[in-house]
């Protein structure tokens, strides 16, 4: 066996320190991902055929470092509610996700009536397509509808029922039909915006934001920095909004 030299021992020690640093960094990222993804119920997985269902207790306290993710842009077509509302709920969703549809049909209207219309809550949508090409196309269509101030009308039509995933229900012509139903006035502009570089960049920005947070499934939410994952009962969201409003002194 060849004896180690001081220089070889030094190189070995440096490699060990570098490995420890890499593992530590990976652990920190995993911890953040677990914060968003570790206590879900009825959430949609991007690759599985069946959702993984676990049970969570009350929402964790807000992570103040996540509050800055709220854009609060007054003319954001993909947001509803006052830009200066004390509570902002960021929603990462996919138009092909059935649990996102459940939230849109059953819970979101209640939150709009009880909190958005009273100036307490603002909802900011983030496109987070995870189910392939039709999800990407639907995200671009939603963005294009938003260019004509019809995003939420398109959102309502797209989520009006449970649709078959990746079976053509979000193909281009189907999306155009949804846009017509949603009242998008200029369909040619809608078509053009759907294939624009600006639209793809906007969708990618939302998606990358979610991935940086560790979001891996839809729907995922941040309520003033407090993570909620999955189509939880309406009461869970009400509790989170009211707690956030109270913390904000409202």
LINMORA-V843331 format. One record per residue. N is the residue number from 0. RES is the residue in one small letter. PHI is phi as a letter, one per 20 degrees, with the letter a starting at -180 (NA if undefined). PSI is psi in degrees with one decimal (none if undefined). OMEGA is omega in whole degrees, -180 to 180 (* if undefined). Layout:
n->(N,N)
res->(RES,RES)
phi->(PHI,PHI)
psi->(PSI,PSI)
omega->(OMEGA,OMEGA)
//
This chain:
n->(0,1,2,3,4,5,6,7,8,9,10,11,12,13,14,15,16,17,18,19,20,21,22,23,24,25,26,27,28,29,30,31,32,33,34,35,36,37,38,39,40,41,42,43,44,45,46,47,48,49,50,51,52,53,54,55,56,57,58,59,60,61,62,63,64,65,66,67,68,69,70,71,72,73,74,75,76,77,78,79,80,81,82,83,84,85,86,87,88,89,90,91,92,93,94,95,96,97,98,99,100,101,102,103,104,105,106,107,108,109,110,111,112,113,114,115,116,117,118,119,120,121,122,123,124,125,126,127,128,129,130,131,132,133,134,135,136,137,138,139,140,141,142,143,144,145,146,147,148,149,150,151,152,153,154,155,156,157,158,159,160,161,162,163,164,165,166,167,168,169,170,171,172,173,174,175,176,177,178,179,180,181,182,183,184,185,186,187,188,189,190,191,192,193,194,195,196,197,198,199,200,201,202,203,204,205,206,207,208,209,210,211,212,213,214,215,216,217,218,219,220,221,222,223,224,225,226,227,228,229,230,231,232,233,234,235,236,237,238,239,240,241,242,243,244,245,246,247,248,249)
res->(x,x,x,x,x,x,x,x,x,x,x,x,x,x,x,x,x,x,x,x,x,x,x,x,x,x,x,x,x,x,x,x,x,x,x,x,x,x,x,x,x,x,x,x,x,x,x,x,x,x,x,x,x,x,x,x,x,x,x,x,x,x,x,x,x,x,x,x,x,x,x,x,x,x,x,x,x,x,x,x,x,x,x,x,x,x,x,x,x,x,x,x,x,x,x,x,x,x,x,x,x,x,x,x,x,x,x,x,x,x,x,x,x,x,x,x,x,x,x,x,x,x,x,x,x,x,x,x,x,x,x,x,x,x,x,x,x,x,x,x,x,x,x,x,x,x,x,x,x,x,x,x,x,x,x,x,x,x,x,x,x,x,x,x,x,x,x,x,x,x,x,x,x,x,x,x,x,x,x,x,x,x,x,x,x,x,x,x,x,x,x,x,x,x,x,x,x,x,x,x,x,x,x,x,x,x,x,x,x,x,x,x,x,x,x,x,x,x,x,x,x,x,x,x,x,x,x,x,x,x,x,x,x,x,x,x,x,x,x,x,x,x,x,x,x,x,x,x,x,x)
phi->(NA,e,f,f,e,g,f,f,f,f,f,f,f,f,f,f,f,f,f,f,f,f,f,f,f,f,f,f,f,f,f,f,f,f,g,e,d,e,c,d,b,l,e,e,e,f,c,e,e,c,f,e,d,c,c,c,e,f,g,f,g,f,e,f,f,e,f,f,f,f,e,l,f,g,d,f,f,e,c,c,o,f,f,d,g,f,c,c,d,e,d,e,b,c,f,e,e,f,f,f,f,f,f,f,e,d,d,g,g,f,f,f,f,e,c,f,f,e,n,e,c,c,d,d,e,c,f,c,f,c,d,o,f,f,f,f,f,f,f,f,f,f,f,f,f,f,f,d,m,c,f,f,f,f,g,f,f,f,e,f,b,f,d,f,f,l,c,n,f,d,f,g,f,f,f,f,f,f,f,f,f,f,n,f,f,d,f,f,f,g,f,f,f,f,d,e,f,f,f,f,f,f,f,f,f,f,f,f,f,f,f,f,f,n,f,c,b,c,e,c,c,c,d,l,n,e,f,c,c,n,e,f,g,g,f,f,f,f,f,f,f,f,f,f,f,f,f,e,n,d)
psi->(135.9,130.7,143.8,146.4,163.5,-37.7,-38.7,-36.5,-36.3,-42.1,-39.8,-41.5,-41.1,-40.2,-38.7,-44.4,-42.0,-40.3,-42.4,-41.7,-41.1,-44.5,-40.8,-44.7,-42.1,-38.6,-38.1,-42.9,-39.7,-36.1,-41.0,-42.5,-40.0,-34.9,-41.3,-25.9,1.6,-6.0,63.8,163.8,130.8,45.1,156.0,126.2,140.4,-19.2,-12.6,161.8,-23.1,141.4,151.7,126.2,121.7,-177.9,137.2,156.6,-153.5,153.8,146.5,157.5,151.9,142.8,108.7,-24.9,-17.6,-11.0,-30.7,-10.7,-20.4,123.3,-36.4,33.3,120.9,-35.1,22.0,112.5,-17.6,23.1,152.6,137.1,164.4,140.6,-27.1,20.6,143.9,-22.4,132.0,126.6,117.2,129.9,120.2,114.3,161.9,132.0,-16.4,-1.8,118.3,-29.8,-30.2,-39.5,-40.1,-44.7,-44.7,-35.9,-36.0,-35.8,-45.1,-43.3,-36.4,-41.5,-37.3,-46.5,-43.9,-27.8,-44.0,-47.8,-17.7,4.1,9.7,-35.8,143.3,134.6,124.4,119.2,139.9,126.8,122.5,69.7,123.0,-2.7,25.9,-161.2,-41.4,-32.5,-41.8,-45.3,-40.9,-39.6,-44.1,-36.9,-42.1,-44.7,-43.8,-39.9,-37.2,-28.5,-19.9,25.3,33.3,22.9,-48.8,-28.5,-41.8,-43.0,-44.9,-42.6,-45.8,-35.4,12.4,-19.8,165.1,127.6,154.1,131.2,132.7,37.6,20.8,-3.4,-14.2,28.1,165.1,-50.7,-32.0,-39.1,-37.3,-40.6,-40.2,-40.8,-40.9,-46.0,-35.3,-7.8,20.0,120.5,-38.4,95.5,-33.6,-39.7,-40.1,-47.2,-43.1,-43.0,-31.7,-29.5,13.4,151.9,-34.2,-41.9,-45.6,-37.9,-39.0,-43.1,-43.4,-38.5,-46.5,-45.5,-44.9,-34.4,-45.6,-44.5,-38.1,-32.6,-17.8,11.7,128.5,-4.0,164.1,153.1,153.6,143.1,151.8,121.3,100.6,42.0,-8.7,121.8,137.9,130.5,129.7,171.4,71.6,164.2,151.7,-37.3,-31.6,-42.9,-39.7,-42.6,-43.5,-41.4,-45.4,-37.7,-41.0,-40.2,-41.0,-41.9,-30.6,-0.7,25.3,none)
omega->(-179,180,179,178,178,-178,180,177,179,179,179,-179,179,178,179,180,180,179,178,180,179,180,179,179,179,179,179,178,179,179,178,178,180,178,-178,-167,-171,-177,-173,175,178,179,-177,180,-175,-176,-176,176,-179,180,173,-177,172,-177,-179,177,-179,-179,176,176,-177,171,-172,179,180,-178,-177,179,177,-176,177,178,-174,-176,179,-177,-179,177,176,-178,-176,-179,-179,177,-178,-179,175,174,176,-176,175,-172,179,-178,177,-177,-178,179,171,178,178,178,-177,-177,-170,-172,-175,179,178,179,178,-179,-172,-172,-178,-178,178,176,-178,-170,170,178,179,-180,170,176,179,-178,-176,-173,173,-169,-179,175,177,-179,179,178,178,179,177,178,180,176,178,178,177,176,-179,-178,-174,174,176,178,-179,180,-177,-178,-175,178,175,-177,178,-177,175,177,177,-179,175,172,-172,-176,175,179,176,178,177,180,178,179,-180,178,175,-170,-175,-175,178,175,177,179,-178,-180,-180,-177,-176,175,180,178,179,179,-180,179,-180,179,179,-176,-179,176,179,-180,178,179,-176,176,179,-178,-178,-7,175,-173,167,178,-172,177,178,-178,171,-177,176,179,-179,175,180,-178,179,179,178,179,-178,180,-179,177,179,179,178,179,179,178,-180,*)
//
